[in-house]
Amino acid sequence: MRKVLTIIFGIGIISYLGLYFYFYSIQEDRFKSVKLPSDFKFKFDEPFEELNFKSKDGGQINSLLFKKDSSRGVICFWKGNGGTLDGWGLMAPMFLKCNYDIIITDYRQHGKSTGEITLDNFYSDSQTVYDFLKSKYPENKIVIVGYSLGTSIASHLAIDNNPLMTILIEPREKFVDKYLNAFFFPLPRINKFSFRTDLDIPKTKSEIAIISGTKSDLHRDALELKKLLKPDDQYFDIKGATHQTILGDEKFEKTVYDLLNGTASR
């Protein structure tokens, strides 16, 4: 009987460790999206320039820069986890109407972007794009905007830079799989992608604006982050909007327009 129990216990330990290493190894998969061929041709009604940034580790970051003839500045936009520039480029007209140029970037292994997916690479790639914008625009003309996953990139980017403003649309308080970490205790924390917007916001120097849909499954996160805002920061609820519908909501578009043109009321 003892031998049987020992075998069962051994199988359990092996299975437990196997699950641990399996979940550890597939974390990058949740950040992968549709890939586009390197010769894919983007087509939009608005004028744009396709840009490629080389990273030190050999990765390539693909961006689209939409420009107006005369703009007030530029939006450094960080998209959600799904889709590619072929779809996200359709966001450009809303910001162009606000008299801002806009650059939108695909994360690694999204669209034409390539390279290893790591937390450090998310952050360093965003800084590479931001540094490019600083070479073309005065920094006080740059506005960082993030949606969903992109809010984690945007809030972190705002720590070491001085943009005019940082707008967080549908932010998540923190991106940590606490259930997996608890299940595999006391093994080392399994999550390699601990985005902590809640820790980043208090470190930012620029004005922050949070926009959240009242029907969004992330609305509670936004309300928690609201508590961390500085006196001059702003918070906006978009009544009835969900995480999926907010970007096309007229009230949302008006809020963004007013923010960028200095006429937003809390």
Helices and strands as residue ranges (DSSP letters): H 2-25, G 27-31, E 48-54, E 60-66, E 73-78, H 85-88, G 89-91, H 92-96, E 100-105, H 119-134, G 139-141, E 142-147, H 149-157, E 165-169, H 178-183, H 197-200, G 201-203, E 207-213, H 219-226, E 234-238, G 246-248, H 250-260
